Amino acid sequence: MKISRLGTRAKSAIIGGLILAQVTVVPTMAFAQQMPKPPEPAQMATQLGLDQQQTTDFVKIMDQHQAEVKAVLSEHGIDPQKAPPTREQMQAVQPQLKQLQEKTKAQLATVLTPEQMQSLASQQPPRS
């Protein structure tokens, strides 16, 4: 099935999965030995074959997203570099992380083509 034939829900699911995968990596950085570090946004842009303007926009969006996630975690006393967050801490931040996920998803959808979004989603490591 061609990506252009996918409905809005399918496209949203692809984008949502992509952002959720990115959001869940930051809180689990303490498990870096168990989980490979995600590629940097600039490296991801290169792998996607983005043009210069797309790369600039993509890196800006992803860097902003990562900074916002770290700020939310910090506001709740979570520092994944020092200790893994507790279940209660993660439950407390989930609503804010979900809002950031939706915001980033909407921003990426304005920069990437549906094909690029699908390619990006396929590059994400599988979630366990």
trRosetta pair geometry for C-beta under 8 A, 3 or more apart (Angstrom, degrees):
i j d omega theta_ij theta_ji phi_ij phi_ji
1 5 5.5 -114 -178 73 92 126
1 6 6.9 103 134 -66 119 78
2 5 4.8 91 67 1 83 104
2 6 7.9 -129 104 -20 51 79
3 6 5.5 -33 -162 2 47 118
3 11 7.9 87 -176 -95 88 94
3 114 4.4 166 146 128 124 116
3 115 5.3 177 35 -79 157 63
3 118 5.4 -117 -101 -28 134 146
4 114 6.6 144 -78 65 54 150
6 10 3.9 -117 -172 89 105 133
6 11 5.4 130 114 -52 120 81
6 14 7.7 21 160 -13 162 131
6 114 7.1 176 47 -172 121 137
7 10 5.0 99 54 8 71 101
7 11 7.1 -135 100 -2 37 89
8 11 5.8 -56 -147 40 32 110
8 12 6.1 33 154 -20 66 108
9 12 5.6 -55 -146 38 30 112
9 13 6.3 34 153 -24 65 104
10 13 5.6 -51 -149 32 31 113
10 14 6.6 32 152 -19 63 101
11 14 5.8 -52 -152 33 33 111
11 15 6.4 26 153 -12 66 108
11 109 7.8 86 153 -123 115 119
11 114 6.1 -67 -121 -127 116 108
11 117 7.1 53 -159 98 85 151
12 15 5.8 -57 -144 43 32 107
12 16 5.8 35 155 -23 67 111
12 105 7.6 60 -148 166 68 138
13 16 5.6 -53 -139 39 27 113
13 17 6.3 31 158 -21 62 105
14 17 6.0 -56 -151 34 26 110
14 18 6.5 28 151 -20 61 107
14 117 5.8 96 120 136 122 107
14 118 5.9 -40 -166 -96 151 64
14 121 4.8 -90 -172 -51 87 163
15 18 5.6 -55 -152 34 33 115
15 19 6.4 24 156 -12 68 106
15 105 4.6 104 147 -154 114 103
15 108 6.6 169 -146 82 109 121
15 109 6.0 -9 -112 -68 154 103
15 117 5.7 -34 -81 -167 85 130
15 121 7.5 -92 -77 -70 29 120
16 19 6.0 -58 -145 41 30 104
16 20 5.9 30 158 -19 66 111
16 101 7.2 58 -143 156 68 117
16 105 6.1 9 -82 -109 53 150
17 20 5.7 -55 -140 39 28 112
17 21 6.3 32 158 -22 63 105
17 121 5.7 63 86 -144 111 113
17 124 7.2 -175 137 54 91 157
18 21 6.0 -58 -154 32 25 110
18 22 6.7 19 152 -13 62 107
18 105 7.5 131 70 -109 100 88
18 108 7.5 -121 103 104 137 165
18 117 6.9 -116 -20 -168 158 79
18 120 5.5 44 -131 116 139 105
18 121 4.5 -89 -68 -92 102 78
18 124 6.0 -165 -122 -42 60 141
19 22 5.6 -56 -150 39 36 110
19 23 6.0 35 153 -20 70 107
19 65 7.9 -118 -142 -156 95 150
19 101 4.4 128 134 -157 125 83
19 102 7.8 151 112 -58 163 25
19 104 5.3 147 -128 87 124 114
19 105 4.7 -79 -29 -66 150 92
19 108 7.5 -166 -70 12 106 142
20 23 5.6 -53 -141 38 32 111
20 24 6.1 25 161 -16 65 109
20 101 6.1 38 -75 -141 61 141
20 127 8.0 -30 119 -61 105 151
21 24 6.2 -61 -146 39 25 105
21 25 6.8 35 154 -32 60 103
21 124 4.1 51 122 -166 169 139
21 125 7.1 160 -167 52 124 65
21 127 6.3 -131 -107 -58 87 109
22 25 5.9 -51 -156 19 32 115
22 26 7.6 32 155 -20 61 98
22 38 7.0 119 -120 -164 69 175
22 62 7.4 -107 -157 -139 150 95
22 65 6.9 28 131 126 134 139
22 66 7.9 -93 168 -76 108 83
22 104 7.6 -110 79 123 140 155
22 124 7.6 -92 -48 -116 71 119
23 26 6.6 -54 -165 24 36 108
23 27 7.7 19 153 -4 64 104
23 65 8.0 -91 -82 167 78 113
23 69 6.2 -170 -135 -110 72 138
23 97 5.3 119 -175 -180 131 109
23 100 6.9 138 -109 91 121 110
23 101 5.2 -47 -44 -82 149 105
24 27 6.4 -56 -154 40 43 104
24 28 6.5 17 159 0 71 118
24 127 7.0 44 80 -118 155 120
25 28 6.3 -85 -154 50 29 97
25 29 7.3 62 152 -67 66 75
25 35 7.5 -167 -136 141 80 137
25 38 5.0 6 -163 -21 167 128
26 29 6.2 -16 -163 -35 36 108
26 66 6.4 170 -87 -140 131 76
26 69 4.7 97 68 125 167 138
26 70 6.5 -118 -171 -67 133 72
26 73 7.1 -145 134 -31 113 146
26 80 6.8 169 156 9 58 155
27 69 7.8 -107 -44 169 80 115
27 73 6.4 -178 -97 -101 82 132
27 78 7.0 -18 -131 156 90 142
27 80 5.7 177 -161 -76 34 134
27 85 5.6 -49 -169 15 105 132
27 90 6.3 91 -179 -110 154 105
27 93 7.8 165 -92 81 134 142
28 31 4.9 -32 173 32 91 114
28 35 6.2 41 125 28 119 159
28 80 6.6 -85 -47 -147 3 136
28 84 7.1 17 -128 -130 58 100
29 32 5.8 11 -177 -59 58 99
29 80 4.1 98 46 123 96 129
29 81 6.2 -23 105 -71 124 61
30 80 4.7 -132 -29 -179 90 74
30 81 6.7 -169 -82 -100 78 13
30 82 7.5 -49 -97 65 118 28
30 83 6.4 21 -112 173 155 14
30 84 4.4 -139 69 -71 146 73
31 34 4.5 -44 173 46 97 113
31 35 5.1 58 111 7 99 110
31 84 6.7 45 -42 -91 93 121
32 35 6.4 -77 -125 62 26 78
32 37 6.2 13 -145 -67 100 91
35 125 7.7 154 -163 94 91 161
36 125 6.6 153 55 -74 106 152
38 125 7.5 -126 -95 0 84 111
39 43 4.2 -116 175 91 113 124
39 44 5.0 145 95 -58 117 82
39 47 7.1 60 103 -8 169 139
39 123 7.9 -46 22 155 129 126
40 43 4.6 91 57 7 81 105
40 44 7.0 -146 94 -7 40 87
41 44 5.4 -54 -145 36 34 114
41 45 6.3 38 155 -24 67 102
41 58 6.2 180 179 131 106 87
41 59 4.5 136 119 -121 124 63
41 62 3.7 161 -101 80 133 143
41 63 6.1 -100 14 -46 153 77
42 45 5.6 -49 -149 32 33 114
42 46 6.7 36 151 -19 63 102
42 55 7.1 53 -134 -173 67 105
42 59 5.4 28 -73 -101 72 126
43 46 5.7 -51 -153 33 34 113
43 47 6.5 34 150 -18 65 105
44 47 5.6 -55 -149 37 33 112
44 48 6.3 28 153 -16 66 109
44 58 7.4 -136 94 150 103 129
44 62 7.4 126 53 -75 140 172
44 120 6.9 56 177 -129 114 96
44 123 7.0 149 -137 109 92 153
45 48 5.8 -60 -148 40 30 109
45 50 4.5 -63 -167 33 85 131
45 54 7.0 165 -150 116 108 87
45 55 4.2 104 167 -125 145 82
45 58 4.9 148 -93 83 112 140
45 59 6.1 -50 -31 -52 144 91
46 49 7.6 35 177 -70 33 34
46 50 7.6 -71 -68 32 23 87
46 55 7.6 49 -59 -117 57 124
47 123 6.4 103 124 -115 141 154
48 58 7.8 -168 52 -133 147 170
48 112 7.5 -57 173 -125 149 119
48 116 5.3 65 -176 -153 120 98
48 119 5.7 134 -127 103 83 127
48 120 5.9 -1 -94 -71 128 88
48 123 7.9 -95 -70 -14 86 150
49 116 7.8 -132 63 -110 83 102
50 54 3.7 -132 -171 101 108 119
50 55 4.6 149 100 -62 120 74
50 58 5.9 -86 -117 -4 174 146
50 112 7.6 -70 -102 -104 113 85
50 116 6.9 77 -84 -142 87 143
51 54 4.9 89 50 15 70 106
51 55 6.9 -132 96 -10 32 92
52 55 5.7 -55 -147 33 27 113
52 56 6.5 28 156 -19 63 105
53 56 5.7 -52 -149 34 33 112
53 57 6.3 26 156 -12 66 109
54 57 5.8 -61 -147 43 30 107
54 58 5.7 32 157 -23 68 112
54 111 5.6 128 -141 173 76 94
54 112 6.8 94 -156 -88 119 60
54 116 7.8 -85 -174 -156 147 171
55 58 5.7 -54 -138 38 26 112
55 59 6.1 24 163 -16 63 108
56 59 6.3 -59 -148 37 22 106
56 60 6.4 22 155 -18 60 112
57 60 5.7 -59 -149 38 29 113
57 61 6.3 27 156 -19 66 107
57 111 4.5 -168 114 -121 130 131
58 61 5.9 -57 -148 36 28 109
58 62 6.2 17 160 -10 65 111
58 108 7.3 58 -122 -124 77 83
58 111 5.7 171 -69 137 74 148
58 112 7.1 70 -92 -59 112 100
59 62 6.0 -60 -141 43 28 105
59 63 5.9 27 161 -18 66 111
60 63 6.1 -57 -141 39 24 108
60 64 6.2 24 159 -18 61 111
61 64 5.9 -61 -150 38 25 110
61 65 6.2 28 153 -22 64 108
61 104 6.3 126 169 -145 102 81
61 107 4.7 174 -132 126 127 130
61 108 6.0 161 133 -72 157 73
61 111 6.7 -139 -13 -5 147 152
62 65 5.4 -50 -145 34 33 115
62 66 6.4 32 157 -18 65 104
62 104 7.7 80 -97 -154 49 122
63 66 5.9 -54 -148 37 30 109
63 67 6.4 29 154 -17 64 108
64 67 5.8 -57 -149 38 30 111
64 68 6.2 29 154 -19 65 108
65 68 5.8 -59 -148 37 28 109
65 69 6.4 28 155 -19 65 106
65 100 6.4 126 -147 169 80 107
65 103 8.0 175 -104 91 92 98
65 104 4.4 48 -101 -100 130 137
66 69 5.8 -52 -146 35 31 111
66 70 6.4 31 155 -17 64 106
67 70 5.8 -56 -149 38 30 111
67 71 6.3 33 152 -22 64 106
68 71 5.5 -52 -147 34 33 114
68 72 6.5 35 154 -20 65 102
68 100 5.3 174 116 -128 126 130
69 72 5.8 -52 -150 34 32 110
69 73 6.4 31 152 -17 65 106
69 97 6.6 53 -126 -120 91 90
69 100 6.1 164 -75 126 77 163
70 73 5.7 -55 -148 38 32 112
70 74 6.1 34 153 -21 66 108
71 74 5.6 -55 -146 37 30 113
71 75 6.4 38 153 -26 64 103
72 75 5.7 -50 -151 29 31 115
72 76 6.9 11 155 -2 62 108
72 93 5.6 118 146 -154 109 114
72 96 4.8 176 -144 122 135 134
72 97 6.4 173 108 -69 157 72
72 100 6.9 -115 -24 -31 148 143
73 76 6.1 -74 -158 47 31 100
73 78 4.0 -88 -175 80 86 112
73 79 7.3 132 135 -79 111 34
73 80 6.8 -31 175 -21 154 97
73 85 7.3 -107 -148 -70 105 137
73 93 6.4 27 -93 -127 56 165
74 77 7.6 51 -172 -69 33 16
74 78 6.9 -98 -69 60 26 65
74 79 6.9 51 -103 -78 72 78
76 89 5.8 136 141 -160 121 90
76 92 5.7 155 -141 102 139 123
76 93 5.2 -113 -2 -67 161 110
77 89 7.1 -108 76 -126 89 125
78 85 4.5 1 -134 -94 121 115
78 89 5.2 137 -77 165 115 136
78 90 7.9 98 -104 -71 152 61
78 93 7.0 -61 3 -32 147 150
79 82 4.3 38 100 18 113 111
79 83 6.9 61 75 34 80 71
80 83 7.8 -103 -134 75 27 33
80 84 6.7 29 -136 -113 72 45
80 85 6.6 -44 -85 -26 80 92
85 89 4.2 -123 -172 87 103 129
85 90 5.1 121 115 -53 128 88
85 93 7.9 -54 -167 18 160 133
86 89 4.6 100 52 4 78 101
86 90 7.1 -148 92 -2 43 85
87 90 5.9 -60 -151 39 31 108
87 91 6.3 32 152 -20 66 107
88 91 5.7 -53 -146 36 31 112
88 92 6.4 35 153 -24 63 105
89 92 5.7 -56 -153 32 31 114
89 93 6.6 12 157 -6 65 109
90 93 6.1 -64 -145 43 32 100
90 94 6.5 57 153 -52 65 93
91 94 5.7 -30 -150 -5 33 121
93 96 5.4 -63 -166 48 64 109
93 97 5.5 63 138 -25 89 107
94 97 5.6 -58 -139 41 31 111
94 98 6.1 37 160 -26 67 104
95 98 5.7 -53 -149 32 30 114
95 99 6.7 31 153 -19 62 102
96 99 5.7 -51 -153 32 35 112
96 100 6.5 34 150 -16 66 104
97 100 5.6 -53 -149 38 36 112
97 101 6.2 44 149 -26 66 104
98 101 5.4 -50 -149 32 32 118
98 102 6.6 31 154 -17 64 103
99 102 5.9 -54 -150 35 31 109
99 103 6.4 31 152 -18 65 107
100 103 5.6 -55 -147 38 33 113
100 104 6.1 28 157 -16 67 109
101 104 6.1 -60 -147 40 26 106
101 105 6.1 30 154 -23 63 109
102 105 5.6 -52 -144 34 30 115
102 106 6.5 29 157 -18 63 105
103 106 6.0 -58 -154 35 28 109
103 107 6.5 25 151 -17 64 108
104 107 5.5 -54 -146 38 35 112
104 108 6.2 33 157 -18 68 106
105 108 6.0 -56 -146 37 27 108
105 109 6.4 31 155 -24 62 108
106 109 5.7 -54 -149 31 30 115
106 110 7.1 28 153 -19 60 102
107 110 6.1 -60 -162 30 35 109
107 111 6.9 17 150 -10 66 112
108 111 5.7 -69 -151 42 39 106
108 112 5.6 -5 170 13 80 115
108 117 6.9 117 137 -105 111 100
108 120 8.0 -117 -179 78 137 167
109 112 7.0 -61 -114 53 24 84
109 117 7.0 22 -103 -84 65 142
112 116 3.9 -130 -168 92 102 122
112 117 5.0 132 112 -57 128 78
112 120 6.8 -32 -153 -12 166 138
113 116 4.6 96 50 6 76 102
113 117 7.1 -136 94 -5 40 85
114 117 5.5 -51 -147 34 34 114
114 118 6.4 35 154 -19 66 103
115 118 5.7 -53 -150 35 32 111
115 119 6.4 32 151 -19 65 106
116 119 5.5 -51 -145 37 35 113
116 120 6.2 38 154 -21 66 104
117 120 5.7 -52 -147 36 30 113
117 121 6.4 32 153 -20 64 105
118 121 5.7 -52 -148 35 32 112
118 122 6.4 30 153 -19 64 106
119 122 5.8 -57 -149 36 31 110
119 123 6.7 32 152 -23 63 106
120 123 5.8 -58 -154 30 33 113
120 124 7.4 46 149 -36 62 93
121 124 6.0 -40 -162 6 39 116
